[in-house]
Amino acid sequence: MEGPGDSSAWKALLEHSELFKHKDFRLNKLFRAEDGRFESKSISHENLLLDYSKNYLNQDTLPLLLGLARQQHVSEAIDAMFRGDKINTTEGRAALHVALRDPASADAHPEITDTLNKMEALVDDVHNGAWQGYTGEFITDVVNIGIGGSDLGPAMVCDALGSFASTAIRVHFVSNIDPAHLQNTLKNLKPETTLFIIASKSFSTLETLKNAESARLWLLQKAQSPAATARHFVAITSNLQAAVQFGIDEKNLFPLWDWVGGRFSLWSAIGLPIAILLGMDGFRQLLAGANSLDEHFRSAELSENMPVISALLSFWYREFFDAHSTATVPYSQRLNLFPSYLQQLYMESLGKSVSVRGEKIKSNTGEIVWGTAGSNGQHSYFQLLHQGTEFVPVDFIALVNNNDSDDIECQQYLLANCFSQSLALMEGKTDKEFVHKNVRGNKPSNTLLLSELNPYNLGKLLAFYEHKVYVLSVIWNINAFDQWGVELGKNLSGQIFAAMSGPTPESNLDDSTQGLIRKVHEWKSK
Ligand code: F6P
C-alpha cells in the first residue's frame, strides 16, 4: 500500500480544499449554515468529549476524509495492531502496548500479569516499610533514572496525578546527562532512604547508564558495602543480562518486552514510579482508562472514532493547508509536561520520510507538536497564533473540575480563557482604524473536555493520542514504531567525546566542531 499522495481520495481532497482557501471563506459561517453543529461535530466516550466543530469541515469534507481512511486501510490496520501483527515492520515486531492494559490479554501474555503482580509486591513493600534501605530505614524518596519513553510518560503522569498520591514517598525523575540534573536531585536526599529505579529498555542509553553509575557511587560512598546496591536499586529493562552485570539483584529486575515501544511503555513496568506514587489501584485505574479508549478505538465506526477523526483533521491541515506544526495547550497546570510527552510520541513516531516499503514519501509527514499549559501560553506564543503568518491548528485540553482546589471562580476563569481562545482563533476581529489590531481569525481548533483529571480519565487521554499517532502513520504508510534516526547522533557523540579528551581535536572533524572543541579547551575552568 502506498502513501496517500496522487490517489483518487487525495485528489478529491485537494480539489475540495480550495473551498476553504477562498478569500470569502469564514469558519464561523459554517455554524450559521448548520444548526446543531456542536452536536454533529463532537464525539463523547464516557466523560471525554472531542469537540471538532471549529474545523474546516462542511457536509462533504468528512466523507472525503473517511474515503481516504478507507483507501489507506485504517480499519484493517487497527485490527492488525490489536491482533499483534508485526506492524513495526523494520524491526519485525508487534506493537502491543494495548495488551499491557487489557485484562483479556492475560491468557496470551501471562508475563504481563506476573509483572503487574511483581510491581504490586514492590509497591506494597515500599509503602508499608517492608522494603528498607541498608540501615533498616524506610524508603522516603524514589528516583527514576531514565530518558525518552523511560522518563517522559511516567514523569508527566506523576505530575498530572499528584493529587491522587497514596503515599508521602516523594518520586523524582532524572534524565539528562547534565550532571546538574542528578546532583540537584540528590543534594536533598539521603542515601539510606532513597530507592533508585533504572528505567532503560536497552540498558545501553548513555545518559541513563552514566546517571546510574553516579547514583550508585553516591550510595556506596555512604554505605561502603556493595551489598547495599540490592536494597537501593531496581531496574526495568529488556536487557536483563546488562542489568545484572551492572549489579542489580535479579529479584529486583522487571522485564520489558520488544513488542513495547519506548514511547508506548508507561503501561508496563516502566510505570513503576507511577504505581509507587498512586498505589497499585491507581495504576490499574490508569490502565483501565486506556483500555476503555482502546475498546472505543477498536470498535467505533470510523466516522464516530475519536482518534481516527482527530488524525484525519491533522492530516487535512498538514497535507492541504501547509500546517507545519500543531499546538497542544492543556488548560491545566498539572498537564504542563503533557506537550513534552506528546513531542516524543508524535515526532519519534511520525518523523519519517520513507514508507514502510522504503519508498520516499511524497507528502509532508510528521506533525511538529509544541505547547505548554494554558492560560500561560496566552502570555507567550498566542500572539503568533492570532496574528502570525503561520497556520497552526490548536488542540485545547480542558478539565471541568479541579482536584487541587475548591476555587471554582478561578477554575471558571481558566475554562473561560480556554474557550475564549478557541473562539478568538475562529472569529478574529477587524479593526478598520488600526490595522495592527486586526486578527484574521479562521483558525481551526479542537477542544478535548474531561470531567476531571483522574487516573482513569488520563489513561483515556493518553490512549487517544497514541491511537491518533498510529492512524496518522497508517495514512502516511510509515512505521510509527521505530526510530532509526536517533542512532547517528548517539554514535557521533562517542567520536566527539574522544576528540575532546585529547589536547587537540582530531583533524578529520569539520572545522566548526574543531573550533568549538578548541574553545572548550581554552575556556574550561575544571
Ligand atoms: O530516543 C531514542 C530512544 O531509544 C527512545 O525511543 C527511548 O524511549 C529512549 O531512547 C530511551 O531508551 P532506553 O529505554 O532503551 O534507555
Boltz pocket constraint, residues with backbone or C-beta under 6 A from the ligand:
constraints:
  - pocket:
      binder: B
      contacts: [[A, 147], [A, 148], [A, 149], [A, 150], [A, 199], [A, 200], [A, 201], [A, 202], [A, 203], [A, 204], [A, 205], [A, 208], [A, 262], [A, 263], [A, 348], [A, 483], [A, 486]]
      max_distance: 6.0
